[in-house]
Amino acid sequence: MKLWKRDTENWTVREVEGEPWPGYDSEGHKCYENTHFANEADAWESLEGEARAWLSLATSGLIQARADVAKREKECADAAIAVATVIKTMPDN
């Protein structure tokens, strides 16, 4: 049976032969409901959704990483001020 397979390694859709779940396709991969489709349009729609989800996750991770860096920069600045304060107020021995 003709199926349409979404490929998230090469970010494309291609036609394969196979049987729906729990079958295998002509490339030897298991035919999952979210990777193999009866029509090409559904496969492309699913692939686009997967790519958009990955972009969203990566963007969220980047935003969090930038916030973490800003927090660490402030922490380093506060620590440097603490060191300077201690050195300035420390009595000479």
ABEGO torsion letter per residue (X at the ends): XBBBBBBAAAGBBBBBBEBBOABBBAAGBBBBAAABBABAAAAAAAAAAAAAAAAAAAAAAAAAAAAAAAAAAAAAAAAAAAAAAAAAABBBX
